[in-house]
Amino acid sequence: HAENITPEFFDLKTKIAGEILQKFSNYRVRLSIVGDFTVYTSRSLKDFIHESNKGKLVNFVDSLEEALERLSS
């Protein structure tokens, strides 16, 4: 869940999200982050989430049910 992740993760200038999620992608490990991402106003973060959700490895989703669905497909 997003509330278990440091707020700096969602500030792309810190590069934390990019570095961590790149590791998941490199090792082909699936990850779903559950939360309400509408609270973030950064256009670059919204684009980052949108691009991540196009793939199958890293997804930002609204519910646990959606996370489980994405992880099992």
PDB file of N, H, CA, C and O in Angstrom:
ATOM      1  N   HIS A   1       0.825  -1.185   0.000  1.00  0.00           N
ATOM      2  CA  HIS A   1       0.000   0.000   0.000  1.00  0.00           C
ATOM      3  C   HIS A   1       0.875   1.257   0.000  1.00  0.00           C
ATOM      4  O   HIS A   1       1.952   1.293   0.596  1.00  0.00           O
ATOM      5  N   ALA A   2       0.381   2.268  -0.679  1.00  0.00           N
ATOM      6  H   ALA A   2      -0.494   2.239  -1.163  1.00  0.00           H
ATOM      7  CA  ALA A   2       1.146   3.508  -0.833  1.00  0.00           C
ATOM      8  C   ALA A   2       1.491   4.154   0.507  1.00  0.00           C
ATOM      9  O   ALA A   2       2.535   4.794   0.632  1.00  0.00           O
ATOM     10  N   GLU A   3       0.623   3.991   1.512  1.00  0.00           N
ATOM     11  H   GLU A   3      -0.224   3.471   1.411  1.00  0.00           H
ATOM     12  CA  GLU A   3       0.910   4.629   2.804  1.00  0.00           C
ATOM     13  C   GLU A   3       2.110   4.005   3.508  1.00  0.00           C
ATOM     14  O   GLU A   3       2.623   4.571   4.473  1.00  0.00           O
ATOM     15  N   ASN A   4       2.558   2.856   3.041  1.00  0.00           N
ATOM     16  H   ASN A   4       2.141   2.396   2.257  1.00  0.00           H
ATOM     17  CA  ASN A   4       3.738   2.199   3.611  1.00  0.00           C
ATOM     18  C   ASN A   4       5.032   2.588   2.897  1.00  0.00           C
ATOM     19  O   ASN A   4       6.103   2.064   3.202  1.00  0.00           O
ATOM     20  N   ILE A   5       4.921   3.499   1.957  1.00  0.00           N
ATOM     21  H   ILE A   5       4.050   3.924   1.709  1.00  0.00           H
ATOM     22  CA  ILE A   5       6.071   3.933   1.161  1.00  0.00           C
ATOM     23  C   ILE A   5       6.405   5.373   1.546  1.00  0.00           C
ATOM     24  O   ILE A   5       5.514   6.204   1.721  1.00  0.00           O
ATOM     25  N   THR A   6       7.682   5.650   1.673  1.00  0.00           N
ATOM     26  H   THR A   6       8.406   4.975   1.531  1.00  0.00           H
ATOM     27  CA  THR A   6       8.108   7.004   2.020  1.00  0.00           C
ATOM     28  C   THR A   6       7.574   8.016   0.996  1.00  0.00           C
ATOM     29  O   THR A   6       7.582   7.731  -0.202  1.00  0.00           O
ATOM     30  N   PRO A   7       7.115   9.182   1.442  1.00  0.00           N
ATOM     31  CA  PRO A   7       6.601  10.196   0.511  1.00  0.00           C
ATOM     32  C   PRO A   7       7.614  10.601  -0.558  1.00  0.00           C
ATOM     33  O   PRO A   7       7.229  11.000  -1.657  1.00  0.00           O
ATOM     34  N   GLU A   8       8.901  10.500  -0.242  1.00  0.00           N
ATOM     35  H   GLU A   8       9.214  10.175   0.651  1.00  0.00           H
ATOM     36  CA  GLU A   8       9.935  10.854  -1.218  1.00  0.00           C
ATOM     37  C   GLU A   8       9.876   9.962  -2.460  1.00  0.00           C
ATOM     38  O   GLU A   8      10.315  10.367  -3.536  1.00  0.00           O
ATOM     39  N   PHE A   9       9.339   8.760  -2.314  1.00  0.00           N
ATOM     40  H   PHE A   9       8.983   8.431  -1.440  1.00  0.00           H
ATOM     41  CA  PHE A   9       9.184   7.843  -3.447  1.00  0.00           C
ATOM     42  C   PHE A   9       8.372   8.507  -4.559  1.00  0.00           C
ATOM     43  O   PHE A   9       8.661   8.327  -5.742  1.00  0.00           O
ATOM     44  N   PHE A  10       7.354   9.277  -4.164  1.00  0.00           N
ATOM     45  H   PHE A  10       7.120   9.423  -3.203  1.00  0.00           H
ATOM     46  CA  PHE A  10       6.444   9.886  -5.130  1.00  0.00           C
ATOM     47  C   PHE A  10       6.927  11.243  -5.636  1.00  0.00           C
ATOM     48  O   PHE A  10       6.236  11.889  -6.424  1.00  0.00           O
ATOM     49  N   ASP A  11       8.092  11.677  -5.198  1.00  0.00           N
ATOM     50  H   ASP A  11       8.654  11.153  -4.558  1.00  0.00           H
ATOM     51  CA  ASP A  11       8.737  12.887  -5.715  1.00  0.00           C
ATOM     52  C   ASP A  11       9.818  12.410  -6.684  1.00  0.00           C
ATOM     53  O   ASP A  11      10.900  12.000  -6.263  1.00  0.00           O
ATOM     54  N   LEU A  12       9.524  12.466  -7.970  1.00  0.00           N
ATOM     55  H   LEU A  12       8.646  12.799  -8.312  1.00  0.00           H
ATOM     56  CA  LEU A  12      10.430  11.885  -8.969  1.00  0.00           C
ATOM     57  C   LEU A  12      11.804  12.544  -8.990  1.00  0.00           C
ATOM     58  O   LEU A  12      12.762  11.949  -9.482  1.00  0.00           O
ATOM     59  N   LYS A  13      11.915  13.751  -8.470  1.00  0.00           N
ATOM     60  H   LYS A  13      11.136  14.235  -8.070  1.00  0.00           H
ATOM     61  CA  LYS A  13      13.225  14.415  -8.424  1.00  0.00           C
ATOM     62  C   LYS A  13      14.219  13.652  -7.549  1.00  0.00           C
ATOM     63  O   LYS A  13      15.429  13.765  -7.744  1.00  0.00           O
ATOM     64  N   THR A  14      13.717  12.880  -6.590  1.00  0.00           N
ATOM     65  H   THR A  14      12.734  12.789  -6.431  1.00  0.00           H
ATOM     66  CA  THR A  14      14.605  12.108  -5.715  1.00  0.00           C
ATOM     67  C   THR A  14      15.170  10.881  -6.420  1.00  0.00           C
ATOM     68  O   THR A  14      16.178  10.325  -5.985  1.00  0.00           O
ATOM     69  N   LYS A  15      14.533  10.459  -7.498  1.00  0.00           N
ATOM     70  H   LYS A  15      13.714  10.910  -7.852  1.00  0.00           H
ATOM     71  CA  LYS A  15      14.915   9.287  -8.295  1.00  0.00           C
ATOM     72  C   LYS A  15      14.736   7.962  -7.551  1.00  0.00           C
ATOM     73  O   LYS A  15      15.152   6.915  -8.048  1.00  0.00           O
ATOM     74  N   ILE A  16      14.121   7.998  -6.368  1.00  0.00           N
ATOM     75  H   ILE A  16      13.783   8.849  -5.965  1.00  0.00           H
ATOM     76  CA  ILE A  16      13.909   6.770  -5.598  1.00  0.00           C
ATOM     77  C   ILE A  16      12.998   5.812  -6.361  1.00  0.00           C
ATOM     78  O   ILE A  16      13.318   4.633  -6.506  1.00  0.00           O
ATOM     79  N   ALA A  17      11.869   6.315  -6.846  1.00  0.00           N
ATOM     80  H   ALA A  17      11.609   7.274  -6.728  1.00  0.00           H
ATOM     81  CA  ALA A  17      10.916   5.456  -7.554  1.00  0.00           C
ATOM     82  C   ALA A  17      11.566   4.818  -8.774  1.00  0.00           C
ATOM     83  O   ALA A  17      11.454   3.609  -8.980  1.00  0.00           O
ATOM     84  N   GLY A  18      12.230   5.612  -9.569  1.00  0.00           N
ATOM     85  H   GLY A  18      12.320   6.594  -9.402  1.00  0.00           H
ATOM     86  CA  GLY A  18      12.860   5.092 -10.779  1.00  0.00           C
ATOM     87  C   GLY A  18      13.884   4.018 -10.489  1.00  0.00           C
ATOM     88  O   GLY A  18      13.926   2.993 -11.169  1.00  0.00           O
ATOM     89  N   GLU A  19      14.711   4.247  -9.484  1.00  0.00           N
ATOM     90  H   GLU A  19      14.677   5.080  -8.931  1.00  0.00           H
ATOM     91  CA  GLU A  19      15.759   3.274  -9.155  1.00  0.00           C
ATOM     92  C   GLU A  19      15.176   1.974  -8.615  1.00  0.00           C
ATOM     93  O   GLU A  19      15.603   0.889  -9.010  1.00  0.00           O
ATOM     94  N   ILE A  20      14.205   2.080  -7.715  1.00  0.00           N
ATOM     95  H   ILE A  20      13.858   2.962  -7.395  1.00  0.00           H
ATOM     96  CA  ILE A  20      13.603   0.874  -7.137  1.00  0.00           C
ATOM     97  C   ILE A  20      12.819   0.100  -8.187  1.00  0.00           C
ATOM     98  O   ILE A  20      12.972  -1.115  -8.310  1.00  0.00           O
ATOM     99  N   LEU A  21      11.987   0.794  -8.935  1.00  0.00           N
ATOM    100  H   LEU A  21      11.862   1.782  -8.835  1.00  0.00           H
ATOM    101  CA  LEU A  21      11.151   0.102  -9.918  1.00  0.00           C
ATOM    102  C   LEU A  21      11.974  -0.466 -11.064  1.00  0.00           C
ATOM    103  O   LEU A  21      11.579  -1.461 -11.673  1.00  0.00           O
ATOM    104  N   GLN A  22      13.103   0.143 -11.364  1.00  0.00           N
ATOM    105  H   GLN A  22      13.424   0.951 -10.869  1.00  0.00           H
ATOM    106  CA  GLN A  22      13.999  -0.405 -12.384  1.00  0.00           C
ATOM    107  C   GLN A  22      14.531  -1.760 -11.950  1.00  0.00           C
ATOM    108  O   GLN A  22      14.685  -2.660 -12.776  1.00  0.00           O
ATOM    109  N   LYS A  23      14.813  -1.913 -10.661  1.00  0.00           N
ATOM    110  H   LYS A  23      14.688  -1.182  -9.991  1.00  0.00           H
ATOM    111  CA  LYS A  23      15.280  -3.212 -10.140  1.00  0.00           C
ATOM    112  C   LYS A  23      14.211  -4.275 -10.329  1.00  0.00           C
ATOM    113  O   LYS A  23      14.511  -5.391 -10.753  1.00  0.00           O
ATOM    114  N   PHE A  24      12.963  -3.935 -10.015  1.00  0.00           N
ATOM    115  H   PHE A  24      12.719  -3.029  -9.670  1.00  0.00           H
ATOM    116  CA  PHE A  24      11.872  -4.892 -10.217  1.00  0.00           C
ATOM    117  C   PHE A  24      11.786  -5.289 -11.686  1.00  0.00           C
ATOM    118  O   PHE A  24      11.614  -6.466 -12.004  1.00  0.00           O
ATOM    119  N   SER A  25      11.904  -4.320 -12.575  1.00  0.00           N
ATOM    120  H   SER A  25      12.043  -3.364 -12.317  1.00  0.00           H
ATOM    121  CA  SER A  25      11.842  -4.602 -14.013  1.00  0.00           C
ATOM    122  C   SER A  25      13.029  -5.433 -14.472  1.00  0.00           C
ATOM    123  O   SER A  25      12.861  -6.387 -15.231  1.00  0.00           O
ATOM    124  N   ASN A  26      14.223  -5.080 -14.021  1.00  0.00           N
ATOM    125  H   ASN A  26      14.360  -4.305 -13.404  1.00  0.00           H
ATOM    126  CA  ASN A  26      15.424  -5.820 -14.425  1.00  0.00           C
ATOM    127  C   ASN A  26      15.345  -7.289 -14.052  1.00  0.00           C
ATOM    128  O   ASN A  26      15.768  -8.159 -14.814  1.00  0.00           O
ATOM    129  N   TYR A  27      14.800  -7.558 -12.875  1.00  0.00           N
ATOM    130  H   TYR A  27      14.456  -6.852 -12.256  1.00  0.00           H
ATOM    131  CA  TYR A  27      14.719  -8.939 -12.396  1.00  0.00           C
ATOM    132  C   TYR A  27      13.373  -9.587 -12.715  1.00  0.00           C
ATOM    133  O   TYR A  27      13.086 -10.697 -12.266  1.00  0.00           O
ATOM    134  N   ARG A  28      12.553  -8.881 -13.494  1.00  0.00           N
ATOM    135  H   ARG A  28      12.786  -7.980 -13.858  1.00  0.00           H
ATOM    136  CA  ARG A  28      11.259  -9.389 -13.950  1.00  0.00           C
ATOM    137  C   ARG A  28      10.371  -9.825 -12.783  1.00  0.00           C
ATOM    138  O   ARG A  28       9.719 -10.867 -12.835  1.00  0.00           O
ATOM    139  N   VAL A  29      10.362  -9.007 -11.735  1.00  0.00           N
ATOM    140  H   VAL A  29      10.892  -8.160 -11.693  1.00  0.00           H
ATOM    141  CA  VAL A  29       9.529  -9.248 -10.558  1.00  0.00           C
ATOM    142  C   VAL A  29       8.329  -8.304 -10.638  1.00  0.00           C
ATOM    143  O   VAL A  29       8.484  -7.095 -10.809  1.00  0.00           O
ATOM    144  N   ARG A  30       7.151  -8.870 -10.514  1.00  0.00           N
ATOM    145  H   ARG A  30       7.025  -9.852 -10.375  1.00  0.00           H
ATOM    146  CA  ARG A  30       5.940  -8.063 -10.589  1.00  0.00           C
ATOM    147  C   ARG A  30       5.688  -7.344  -9.269  1.00  0.00           C
ATOM    148  O   ARG A  30       5.964  -7.866  -8.189  1.00  0.00           O
ATOM    149  N   LEU A  31       5.152  -6.127  -9.392  1.00  0.00           N
ATOM    150  H   LEU A  31       4.928  -5.704 -10.270  1.00  0.00           H
ATOM    151  CA  LEU A  31       4.855  -5.310  -8.222  1.00  0.00           C
ATOM    152  C   LEU A  31       3.600  -4.497  -8.499  1.00  0.00           C
ATOM    153  O   LEU A  31       3.466  -3.881  -9.556  1.00  0.00           O
ATOM    154  N   SER A  32       2.689  -4.503  -7.543  1.00  0.00           N
ATOM    155  H   SER A  32       2.799  -5.004  -6.684  1.00  0.00           H
ATOM    156  CA  SER A  32       1.526  -3.618  -7.598  1.00  0.00           C
ATOM    157  C   SER A  32       1.531  -2.757  -6.349  1.00  0.00           C
ATOM    158  O   SER A  32       1.640  -3.264  -5.232  1.00  0.00           O
ATOM    159  N   ILE A  33       1.415  -1.468  -6.543  1.00  0.00           N
ATOM    160  H   ILE A  33       1.327  -1.056  -7.450  1.00  0.00           H
ATOM    161  CA  ILE A  33       1.341  -0.528  -5.432  1.00  0.00           C
ATOM    162  C   ILE A  33      -0.103  -0.046  -5.356  1.00  0.00           C
ATOM    163  O   ILE A  33      -0.636   0.508  -6.316  1.00  0.00           O
ATOM    164  N   VAL A  34      -0.725  -0.264  -4.203  1.00  0.00           N
ATOM    165  H   VAL A  34      -0.292  -0.715  -3.423  1.00  0.00           H
ATOM    166  CA  VAL A  34      -2.139   0.051  -4.014  1.00  0.00           C
ATOM    167  C   VAL A  34      -2.270   1.391  -3.300  1.00  0.00           C
ATOM    168  O   VAL A  34      -1.627   1.621  -2.276  1.00  0.00           O
ATOM    169  N   GLY A  35      -3.103   2.267  -3.840  1.00  0.00           N
ATOM    170  H   GLY A  35      -3.626   2.079  -4.671  1.00  0.00           H
ATOM    171  CA  GLY A  35      -3.330   3.544  -3.175  1.00  0.00           C
ATOM    172  C   GLY A  35      -4.173   4.485  -4.010  1.00  0.00           C
ATOM    173  O   GLY A  35      -4.581   4.163  -5.126  1.00  0.00           O
ATOM    174  N   ASP A  36      -4.424   5.651  -3.449  1.00  0.00           N
ATOM    175  H   ASP A  36      -4.092   5.913  -2.542  1.00  0.00           H
ATOM    176  CA  ASP A  36      -5.135   6.714  -4.148  1.00  0.00           C
ATOM    177  C   ASP A  36      -4.086   7.685  -4.680  1.00  0.00           C
ATOM    178  O   ASP A  36      -3.554   8.509  -3.937  1.00  0.00           O
ATOM    179  N   PHE A  37      -3.802   7.578  -5.950  1.00  0.00           N
ATOM    180  H   PHE A  37      -4.234   6.908  -6.553  1.00  0.00           H
ATOM    181  CA  PHE A  37      -2.738   8.378  -6.546  1.00  0.00           C
ATOM    182  C   PHE A  37      -3.251   9.700  -7.108  1.00  0.00           C
ATOM    183  O   PHE A  37      -2.480  10.495  -7.647  1.00  0.00           O
ATOM    184  N   THR A  38      -4.555   9.931  -6.979  1.00  0.00           N
ATOM    185  H   THR A  38      -5.181   9.285  -6.541  1.00  0.00           H
ATOM    186  CA  THR A  38      -5.119  11.199  -7.438  1.00  0.00           C
ATOM    187  C   THR A  38      -4.702  12.355  -6.539  1.00  0.00           C
ATOM    188  O   THR A  38      -4.851  13.517  -6.918  1.00  0.00           O
ATOM    189  N   VAL A  39      -4.181  12.051  -5.352  1.00  0.00           N
ATOM    190  H   VAL A  39      -4.060  11.108  -5.044  1.00  0.00           H
ATOM    191  CA  VAL A  39      -3.749  13.114  -4.430  1.00  0.00           C
ATOM    192  C   VAL A  39      -2.464  13.791  -4.901  1.00  0.00           C
ATOM    193  O   VAL A  39      -2.123  14.872  -4.421  1.00  0.00           O
ATOM    194  N   TYR A  40      -1.759  13.173  -5.823  1.00  0.00           N
ATOM    195  H   TYR A  40      -2.036  12.295  -6.213  1.00  0.00           H
ATOM    196  CA  TYR A  40      -0.510  13.737  -6.337  1.00  0.00           C
ATOM    197  C   TYR A  40      -0.810  14.588  -7.564  1.00  0.00           C
ATOM    198  O   TYR A  40      -1.509  14.153  -8.479  1.00  0.00           O
ATOM    199  N   THR A  41      -0.280  15.794  -7.573  1.00  0.00           N
ATOM    200  H   THR A  41       0.288  16.147  -6.829  1.00  0.00           H
ATOM    201  CA  THR A  41      -0.593  16.735  -8.649  1.00  0.00           C
ATOM    202  C   THR A  41       0.495  16.828  -9.711  1.00  0.00           C
ATOM    203  O   THR A  41       0.289  17.458 -10.748  1.00  0.00           O
ATOM    204  N   SER A  42       1.627  16.224  -9.473  1.00  0.00           N
ATOM    205  H   SER A  42       1.794  15.712  -8.630  1.00  0.00           H
ATOM    206  CA  SER A  42       2.749  16.311 -10.404  1.00  0.00           C
ATOM    207  C   SER A  42       2.407  15.651 -11.740  1.00  0.00           C
ATOM    208  O   SER A  42       2.038  14.478 -11.785  1.00  0.00           O
ATOM    209  N   ARG A  43       2.532  16.409 -12.816  1.00  0.00           N
ATOM    210  H   ARG A  43       2.832  17.362 -12.779  1.00  0.00           H
ATOM    211  CA  ARG A  43       2.267  15.885 -14.154  1.00  0.00           C
ATOM    212  C   ARG A  43       3.257  14.769 -14.478  1.00  0.00           C
ATOM    213  O   ARG A  43       2.877  13.758 -15.070  1.00  0.00           O
ATOM    214  N   SER A  44       4.512  14.942 -14.097  1.00  0.00           N
ATOM    215  H   SER A  44       4.820  15.763 -13.616  1.00  0.00           H
ATOM    216  CA  SER A  44       5.514  13.915 -14.397  1.00  0.00           C
ATOM    217  C   SER A  44       5.219  12.625 -13.632  1.00  0.00           C
ATOM    218  O   SER A  44       5.436  11.538 -14.168  1.00  0.00           O
ATOM    219  N   LEU A  45       4.734  12.718 -12.402  1.00  0.00           N
ATOM    220  H   LEU A  45       4.558  13.601 -11.967  1.00  0.00           H
ATOM    221  CA  LEU A  45       4.369  11.512 -11.657  1.00  0.00           C
ATOM    222  C   LEU A  45       3.164  10.838 -12.291  1.00  0.00           C
ATOM    223  O   LEU A  45       3.133   9.613 -12.408  1.00  0.00           O
ATOM    224  N   LYS A  46       2.182  11.610 -12.696  1.00  0.00           N
ATOM    225  H   LYS A  46       2.207  12.605 -12.600  1.00  0.00           H
ATOM    226  CA  LYS A  46       1.004  11.036 -13.366  1.00  0.00           C
ATOM    227  C   LYS A  46       1.426  10.310 -14.644  1.00  0.00           C
ATOM    228  O   LYS A  46       0.931   9.220 -14.929  1.00  0.00           O
ATOM    229  N   ASP A  47       2.336  10.907 -15.411  1.00  0.00           N
ATOM    230  H   ASP A  47       2.739  11.793 -15.179  1.00  0.00           H
ATOM    231  CA  ASP A  47       2.842  10.265 -16.629  1.00  0.00           C
ATOM    232  C   ASP A  47       3.618   8.992 -16.293  1.00  0.00           C
ATOM    233  O   ASP A  47       3.497   7.985 -16.990  1.00  0.00           O
ATOM    234  N   PHE A  48       4.408   9.040 -15.234  1.00  0.00           N
ATOM    235  H   PHE A  48       4.507   9.859 -14.668  1.00  0.00           H
ATOM    236  CA  PHE A  48       5.187   7.885 -14.785  1.00  0.00           C
ATOM    237  C   PHE A  48       4.254   6.731 -14.420  1.00  0.00           C
ATOM    238  O   PHE A  48       4.492   5.589 -14.814  1.00  0.00           O
ATOM    239  N   ILE A  49       3.199   7.027 -13.672  1.00  0.00           N
ATOM    240  H   ILE A  49       3.006   7.954 -13.351  1.00  0.00           H
ATOM    241  CA  ILE A  49       2.225   6.007 -13.280  1.00  0.00           C
ATOM    242  C   ILE A  49       1.525   5.448 -14.512  1.00  0.00           C
ATOM    243  O   ILE A  49       1.351   4.236 -14.639  1.00  0.00           O
ATOM    244  N   HIS A  50       1.128   6.332 -15.412  1.00  0.00           N
ATOM    245  H   HIS A  50       1.270   7.316 -15.309  1.00  0.00           H
ATOM    246  CA  HIS A  50       0.445   5.900 -16.640  1.00  0.00           C
ATOM    247  C   HIS A  50       1.329   4.959 -17.464  1.00  0.00           C
ATOM    248  O   HIS A  50       0.866   3.916 -17.927  1.00  0.00           O
ATOM    249  N   GLU A  51       2.585   5.323 -17.643  1.00  0.00           N
ATOM    250  H   GLU A  51       2.961   6.170 -17.267  1.00  0.00           H
ATOM    251  CA  GLU A  51       3.512   4.481 -18.410  1.00  0.00           C
ATOM    252  C   GLU A  51       3.765   3.152 -17.705  1.00  0.00           C
ATOM    253  O   GLU A  51       3.828   2.108 -18.354  1.00  0.00           O
ATOM    254  N   SER A  52       3.910   3.183 -16.393  1.00  0.00           N
ATOM    255  H   SER A  52       3.859   4.031 -15.865  1.00  0.00           H
ATOM    256  CA  SER A  52       4.117   1.941 -15.637  1.00  0.00           C
ATOM    257  C   SER A  52       2.930   1.010 -15.805  1.00  0.00           C
ATOM    258  O   SER A  52       3.102  -0.200 -15.953  1.00  0.00           O
ATOM    259  N   ASN A  53       1.732   1.565 -15.783  1.00  0.00           N
ATOM    260  H   ASN A  53       1.593   2.548 -15.663  1.00  0.00           H
ATOM    261  CA  ASN A  53       0.523   0.753 -15.873  1.00  0.00           C
ATOM    262  C   ASN A  53       0.301   0.155 -17.261  1.00  0.00           C
ATOM    263  O   ASN A  53      -0.536  -0.733 -17.419  1.00  0.00           O
ATOM    264  N   LYS A  54       1.031   0.624 -18.261  1.00  0.00           N
ATOM    265  H   LYS A  54       1.711   1.346 -18.133  1.00  0.00           H
ATOM    266  CA  LYS A  54       0.937   0.030 -19.599  1.00  0.00           C
ATOM    267  C   LYS A  54       1.578  -1.353 -19.636  1.00  0.00           C
ATOM    268  O   LYS A  54       1.204  -2.199 -20.449  1.00  0.00           O
ATOM    269  N   GLY A  55       2.541  -1.574 -18.755  1.00  0.00           N
ATOM    270  H   GLY A  55       2.845  -0.887 -18.095  1.00  0.00           H
ATOM    271  CA  GLY A  55       3.253  -2.848 -18.720  1.00  0.00           C
ATOM    272  C   GLY A  55       2.618  -3.824 -17.750  1.00  0.00           C
ATOM    273  O   GLY A  55       1.565  -3.555 -17.172  1.00  0.00           O
ATOM    274  N   LYS A  56       3.276  -4.960 -17.583  1.00  0.00           N
ATOM    275  H   LYS A  56       4.132  -5.178 -18.053  1.00  0.00           H
ATOM    276  CA  LYS A  56       2.762  -5.994 -16.690  1.00  0.00           C
ATOM    277  C   LYS A  56       3.585  -6.149 -15.426  1.00  0.00           C
ATOM    278  O   LYS A  56       3.179  -6.876 -14.519  1.00  0.00           O
ATOM    279  N   LEU A  57       4.729  -5.488 -15.339  1.00  0.00           N
ATOM    280  H   LEU A  57       5.059  -4.898 -16.076  1.00  0.00           H
ATOM    281  CA  LEU A  57       5.605  -5.718 -14.194  1.00  0.00           C
ATOM    282  C   LEU A  57       5.315  -4.799 -13.013  1.00  0.00           C
ATOM    283  O   LEU A  57       5.251  -5.266 -11.875  1.00  0.00           O
ATOM    284  N   VAL A  58       5.141  -3.528 -13.256  1.00  0.00           N
ATOM    285  H   VAL A  58       5.193  -3.149 -14.180  1.00  0.00           H
ATOM    286  CA  VAL A  58       4.926  -2.562 -12.172  1.00  0.00           C
ATOM    287  C   VAL A  58       3.634  -1.812 -12.441  1.00  0.00           C
ATOM    288  O   VAL A  58       3.469  -1.186 -13.488  1.00  0.00           O
ATOM    289  N   ASN A  59       2.713  -1.884 -11.475  1.00  0.00           N
ATOM    290  H   ASN A  59       2.847  -2.393 -10.625  1.00  0.00           H
ATOM    291  CA  ASN A  59       1.423  -1.225 -11.628  1.00  0.00           C
ATOM    292  C   ASN A  59       1.046  -0.446 -10.381  1.00  0.00           C
ATOM    293  O   ASN A  59       1.357  -0.845  -9.259  1.00  0.00           O
ATOM    294  N   PHE A  60       0.378   0.660 -10.597  1.00  0.00           N
ATOM    295  H   PHE A  60       0.126   0.984 -11.509  1.00  0.00           H
ATOM    296  CA  PHE A  60      -0.193   1.474  -9.531  1.00  0.00           C
ATOM    297  C   PHE A  60      -1.703   1.298  -9.647  1.00  0.00           C
ATOM    298  O   PHE A  60      -2.291   1.655 -10.668  1.00  0.00           O
ATOM    299  N   VAL A  61      -2.333   0.753  -8.613  1.00  0.00           N
ATOM    300  H   VAL A  61      -1.856   0.464  -7.783  1.00  0.00           H
ATOM    301  CA  VAL A  61      -3.748   0.396  -8.682  1.00  0.00           C
ATOM    302  C   VAL A  61      -4.513   0.969  -7.493  1.00  0.00           C
ATOM    303  O   VAL A  61      -3.926   1.402  -6.501  1.00  0.00           O
ATOM    304  N   ASP A  62      -5.853   0.959  -7.623  1.00  0.00           N
ATOM    305  H   ASP A  62      -6.329   0.607  -8.429  1.00  0.00           H
ATOM    306  CA  ASP A  62      -6.726   1.537  -6.604  1.00  0.00           C
ATOM    307  C   ASP A  62      -7.105   0.576  -5.489  1.00  0.00           C
ATOM    308  O   ASP A  62      -7.444   1.014  -4.389  1.00  0.00           O
ATOM    309  N   SER A  63      -7.054  -0.721  -5.750  1.00  0.00           N
ATOM    310  H   SER A  63      -6.778  -1.076  -6.643  1.00  0.00           H
ATOM    311  CA  SER A  63      -7.568  -1.671  -4.765  1.00  0.00           C
ATOM    312  C   SER A  63      -6.720  -2.935  -4.716  1.00  0.00           C
ATOM    313  O   SER A  63      -5.986  -3.254  -5.651  1.00  0.00           O
ATOM    314  N   LEU A  64      -6.841  -3.640  -3.606  1.00  0.00           N
ATOM    315  H   LEU A  64      -7.438  -3.381  -2.846  1.00  0.00           H
ATOM    316  CA  LEU A  64      -6.150  -4.912  -3.451  1.00  0.00           C
ATOM    317  C   LEU A  64      -6.638  -5.915  -4.491  1.00  0.00           C
ATOM    318  O   LEU A  64      -5.851  -6.698  -5.023  1.00  0.00           O
ATOM    319  N   GLU A  65      -7.929  -5.888  -4.778  1.00  0.00           N
ATOM    320  H   GLU A  65      -8.569  -5.252  -4.345  1.00  0.00           H
ATOM    321  CA  GLU A  65      -8.490  -6.796  -5.780  1.00  0.00           C
ATOM    322  C   GLU A  65      -7.847  -6.567  -7.146  1.00  0.00           C
ATOM    323  O   GLU A  65      -7.487  -7.519  -7.840  1.00  0.00           O
ATOM    324  N   GLU A  66      -7.707  -5.298  -7.524  1.00  0.00           N
ATOM    325  H   GLU A  66      -7.999  -4.525  -6.961  1.00  0.00           H
ATOM    326  CA  GLU A  66      -7.075  -4.979  -8.808  1.00  0.00           C
ATOM    327  C   GLU A  66      -5.609  -5.397  -8.804  1.00  0.00           C
ATOM    328  O   GLU A  66      -5.096  -5.879  -9.814  1.00  0.00           O
ATOM    329  N   ALA A  67      -4.938  -5.215  -7.680  1.00  0.00           N
ATOM    330  H   ALA A  67      -5.354  -4.823  -6.859  1.00  0.00           H
ATOM    331  CA  ALA A  67      -3.532  -5.628  -7.569  1.00  0.00           C
ATOM    332  C   ALA A  67      -3.401  -7.126  -7.787  1.00  0.00           C
ATOM    333  O   ALA A  67      -2.539  -7.574  -8.543  1.00  0.00           O
ATOM    334  N   LEU A  68      -4.250  -7.898  -7.130  1.00  0.00           N
ATOM    335  H   LEU A  68      -4.951  -7.534  -6.516  1.00  0.00           H
ATOM    336  CA  LEU A  68      -4.198  -9.354  -7.276  1.00  0.00           C
ATOM    337  C   LEU A  68      -4.511  -9.783  -8.702  1.00  0.00           C
ATOM    338  O   LEU A  68      -3.910 -10.724  -9.221  1.00  0.00           O
ATOM    339  N   GLU A  69      -5.454  -9.089  -9.333  1.00  0.00           N
ATOM    340  H   GLU A  69      -5.941  -8.325  -8.911  1.00  0.00           H
ATOM    341  CA  GLU A  69      -5.796  -9.388 -10.728  1.00  0.00           C
ATOM    342  C   GLU A  69      -4.610  -9.122 -11.651  1.00  0.00           C
ATOM    343  O   GLU A  69      -4.297  -9.940 -12.516  1.00  0.00           O
ATOM    344  N   ARG A  70      -3.953  -7.983 -11.466  1.00  0.00           N
ATOM    345  H   ARG A  70      -4.208  -7.318 -10.763  1.00  0.00           H
ATOM    346  CA  ARG A  70      -2.797  -7.639 -12.308  1.00  0.00           C
ATOM    347  C   ARG A  70      -1.634  -8.597 -12.083  1.00  0.00           C
ATOM    348  O   ARG A  70      -0.945  -8.988 -13.026  1.00  0.00           O
ATOM    349  N   LEU A  71      -1.423  -8.971 -10.822  1.00  0.00           N
ATOM    350  H   LEU A  71      -1.982  -8.653 -10.056  1.00  0.00           H
ATOM    351  CA  LEU A  71      -0.302  -9.857 -10.501  1.00  0.00           C
ATOM    352  C   LEU A  71      -0.519 -11.271 -11.019  1.00  0.00           C
ATOM    353  O   LEU A  71       0.445 -11.994 -11.272  1.00  0.00           O
ATOM    354  N   SER A  72      -1.771 -11.669 -11.178  1.00  0.00           N
ATOM    355  H   SER A  72      -2.554 -11.082 -10.972  1.00  0.00           H
ATOM    356  CA  SER A  72      -2.046 -13.039 -11.610  1.00  0.00           C
ATOM    357  C   SER A  72      -2.248 -13.161 -13.115  1.00  0.00           C
ATOM    358  O   SER A  72      -2.383 -14.272 -13.627  1.00  0.00           O
ATOM    359  N   SER A  73      -2.271 -12.040 -13.834  1.00  0.00           N
ATOM    360  H   SER A  73      -2.162 -11.137 -13.418  1.00  0.00           H
ATOM    361  CA  SER A  73      -2.493 -12.121 -15.290  1.00  0.00           C
ATOM    362  C   SER A  73      -1.195 -12.235 -16.053  1.00  0.00           C
ATOM    363  O   SER A  73      -1.205 -12.313 -17.281  1.00  0.00           O
TER     364      SER A  73
END
